[in-house]
Amino acid sequence: MASEDLPLLLPRPRLQQLARDWLAEDAPWLDIAGWAASHGKRGCQEEAVLLCKSAGVLAGSPFFQAVCEEAGCHVTWEHADGEQLEPVTRVATVTGHINDILIAERPALNVLSRVSGVATLARQVAQEAKASGWKGQVTGTRKTTPGFRLPEKYGVLVGGAGTHRYGTSDLVMLKDNHVWAMGGVKQAMAGVRSLTGHTLKVEIECRSLEEALEAAGSGADIVMLDNLPPESLHEAALSLKTSYPGVIVEASGGILPQNLVQFLGPHIDVVSMGCLTQGTPYVDFSLKLAKGLRGPPPS
């Protein structure tokens, strides 16, 4: 799917609800500054210019627009999600009453900056993996900001990486605590298979080749080789694929942009990276009144 089509994935009711929540968080009571700025200008429309001030991938425009529309403003875009932007680029124009623009400004910029940062890093690692000749997929994880998973997963997609699972109901993943709680890999598999039916896949987190072989032998669809150093990882993946060629092998744990290539190999299908949504640098955007960009206010 092309980047410009990805906004169609986002349900409008969910966008509206997120926009309302962000606006309510930022403006829970009286907006004294906004009142003062708009005093005596009832009915007057203003324009504000959205500027990108640092290099990055544009992502998050549906969330930015939802915030602006919820505040009563209109957005006209000059660039689309997925485009690489350089400083200083005019990205969009926001039209509305001055107090509405001011109330939308910070929540809208926050989400756009964050999601664009996620997309920028996702594109970097996805392109690096592709350039190495590897045929698998780099994905994110559930290590997302609480309450912000949908925007961050969307940013990963715009950047060209995979989302992995969105939540615990998309895929049954048995992590180490699940396995320990149920008494072992075989017991854990038996504990979930009666509920998964034919629609849900099961993934098991394994810390050794022995656990991985047991997991695949017990019917796991995906085996995660977790926190193995690259040499041990590739040896384990080869052994696993030799015995169970149909199993999907995922590498995870300690994988960063600077060491990504070490974890890519012919027997690794997926590499998951929590850093795509943890500690991602922001892309710098600002929203400035058009009249302010034209010069200083009259004395």
PyMOL commands that set and color helices and strands:
alter all, ss='L'
color gray80, all
select helices_A, chain A and resi 3-9+12-26+32-38+61-70+98-131+149-159+176-182+185-196+209-217+230-243+260-263+274-276+290-293
alter helices_A, ss='H'
color red, helices_A
select strands_A, chain A and resi 46-52+56-57+74-77+84-85+89-96+137-139+172-174+202-206+222-226+248-252+270-272+285-289
alter strands_A, ss='S'
color yellow, strands_A
deselect
rebuild
show_as cartoon
